[in-house]
Amino acid sequence: MGAARKITVEVPLELLEKAQLASGAGVTQTVRTGLQLLAASRTYARLRKLRGKVRFSRSLAELKADR
């Protein structure tokens, strides 16, 4: 993971409980997971914009057969 920074964050209790139920993890790991998802969201949006614009040299059937 690399260097870490300790922070204090105030969040609504209900939101934290919902997030922990969804993640099945403790507070620290739930917050880390949320931050990772937020950081990746821009990349996901850029990938969605490429939908239908990228041509591949192999067909889907060829890729599945190559497994």
FENQUI-V454459 format. One record per residue. N is the residue number from 0. RES is the residue in three letters. PHI is phi in degrees with one decimal (999 if undefined). Layout:
# FENQUI-V454459
((N/RES/PHI) (N/RES/PHI))
This chain:
# FENQUI-V454459
((0/MET/999) (1/GLY/96.5) (2/ALA/-65.7) (3/ALA/-121.0) (4/ARG/-128.7) (5/LYS/-84.3) (6/ILE/-132.1) (7/THR/-116.6) (8/VAL/-130.9) (9/GLU/-99.9) (10/VAL/-130.6) (11/PRO/-60.8) (12/LEU/-57.0) (13/GLU/-62.2) (14/LEU/-64.3) (15/LEU/-63.2) (16/GLU/-63.6) (17/LYS/-62.0) (18/ALA/-65.4) (19/GLN/-67.4) (20/LEU/-63.3) (21/ALA/-67.5) (22/SER/-87.4) (23/GLY/70.0) (24/ALA/-125.5) (25/GLY/-76.1) (26/VAL/-60.2) (27/THR/-60.8) (28/GLN/-67.6) (29/THR/-63.1) (30/VAL/-65.1) (31/ARG/-60.8) (32/THR/-62.2) (33/GLY/-60.7) (34/LEU/-67.0) (35/GLN/-64.3) (36/LEU/-64.4) (37/LEU/-64.9) (38/ALA/-64.1) (39/ALA/-82.2) (40/SER/-61.1) (41/ARG/-65.5) (42/THR/-63.9) (43/TYR/-60.3) (44/ALA/-63.5) (45/ARG/-64.8) (46/LEU/-65.9) (47/ARG/-62.8) (48/LYS/-65.7) (49/LEU/-81.6) (50/ARG/-54.4) (51/GLY/83.3) (52/LYS/-106.5) (53/VAL/-107.4) (54/ARG/-104.2) (55/PHE/-107.5) (56/SER/-78.6) (57/ARG/-120.7) (58/SER/-80.6) (59/LEU/-61.0) (60/ALA/-62.4) (61/GLU/-66.8) (62/LEU/-65.1) (63/LYS/-67.5) (64/ALA/-69.9) (65/ASP/-83.6) (66/ARG/-64.1))
